[in-house]
């Protein structure tokens, strides 16, 4: 039983509360709805189901997840479900559960604020470029000042009381500030966090967040000084500053001590993890007791934790999955269920709407200024403005906290949910319309080996996932016969998954523009390739980079670097590893997805390097190595043959070109066939004329007549054990009789028919490397 008294609600509850139900076997009239835990589970299930159903509807339109979560909360709240199904609503969402759900939601956000603090690299404030710094400062200061001026005019025009004017001022600070949480969520949802624009938004977001925290800090001090006394306000501010100093000179060094106590490659001890989480929660309690919001304490404590592995990633691994996947959607929907419009006056609604529109538009226009001043394209400038102006979960958390504040009229904040709906939907749709990730990889020049001029450096971008990939890459580089006349330029890109930090990092180890930690993640790779360059002076030029980014977006780092370095071929390790006996040792499907993304979007040729059996133990240590090129025809086979052409001049390489010709094949005399004949002619002549006085190893040209794919399989099975390196093209004419009947059996389409036959079947008896080549796509 409950009744309303002056806009408040009074209800009866059981003490101690009934938490656990004995199920249908109990004597209770309603065993589920009379106990708090089953009722909470039912509420969570309903909200989760409705949110997922709405997301399936809105996703094709381009709307983000938070849009579905907000709509689900509105539907299940008192304005829709509670109005039209009041009796059912009072049973499923009784008044006595509101406080419990709000407490659970805010506790979720407190932990979420801690993980966001852990992921932030606050050094970006100092390393941000001029444009990022100006965007970050202007994005907060301009709308805040305009909002204050608009508040003064609105107060006079509508004759607002002091409390109403102060509430609108809080609304101004809420909408004018930029929360780094919002920017991360928007960029991750739009999948542009790894792009050049994403990095600019992150740098600007860190600057804006620092500026916003300062404004919020001063606003709280001003409120305490006004409501209590000036000395209390100053004391509260000094306590926060003392807390920050304590985090800097005591907690931060303690975190590094924990890292140093952990052996390399070993996880952080659970004792340290849970102790730090406990202290983080206590930090929230501390800031709450001195008059500030609870999330501020956990967020500041999270900043003291070094981002990235091993410590920062440990917290993200343990907390981020359950928080982002379940509890945060529950928090968003549940917060929206507390929004009530029955008692909101028309004047409050109008003033809130006016100030919200003014502040958001001012913020958006202010964010456009610096990019356009630096002559950034209008489309990119609009993307930056939309992202920096976006509103998300952080504003909902502050809205929920404001509800408990008697100094602020919560009716003033009724416009916040509509601002969130508008901002999230417009930002998502606009950015997806304006941003074309494939456009920046467009290349109108030939970037492949086939069109690389003689005596011009062969530019290769070699990607390294693990240190195990190094030897295979060096083996292939040595086989490609780098000399002073035909040098090889190798851009080595070490790819590291982004875990435990929010900002992707790209490092040039030649420029050393950025230092991650005292010990580089890529130390072994740097030392190995530097030594290799020193052993091949004037013939091999090595440049080393490290990219730390999400797995789903790593292909952007690869393609962007390949485009900027004018690379002829990207070299990717295969996602599967084999043991000495041929059994599968390791298979990483995420790397396979990455390889496929690069194949689709690369601005140059791509090679996938497969180490079928690591028993070859550095094939270049042998006096001579045997290389075979399988040739059917097409642009990819010509690209493979052009790479082999560089190898034939090496005295340590015996090269065999094995051409598979269809029986009774009728010549089409098309342009593709003419190019095939031209590139093969050189090898035919070399094979016939090469004598003992000629430079380089043995070169053989062989033609095998085949009638169908079955004979091709037999030939491939026979050649496997003879060669340390086999090179094949990826794409062929599917109507070719040489591969007829084989396409349907391909296990790995990214390797093509011949590459799949070589590695997917255990009958090929391979003992070395396989290189699958795809020429630059048009």
PyMOL commands that set and color helices and strands:
alter all, ss='L'
color gray80, all
select helices_A, chain A and resi 23-25+36-59+65-76+81-84+86-92+95-119+124-127+130-158+162-176+180-190+196-227+230-261+270-289+294-303+311-337+346-373+378-389+393-403+410-434+439-441+469-479+523-535+551-564+589-601+614-616+619-621+635-647+671-689+709-722+737-739+743-745+749-760
alter helices_A, ss='H'
color red, helices_A
select strands_A, chain A and resi 2-5+8-11+458-464+488-497+505-508+540-549+569-573+576-578+584-587+605-611+625-631+653-662+699-706+725-729+769-774
alter strands_A, ss='S'
color yellow, strands_A
deselect
rebuild
show_as cartoon
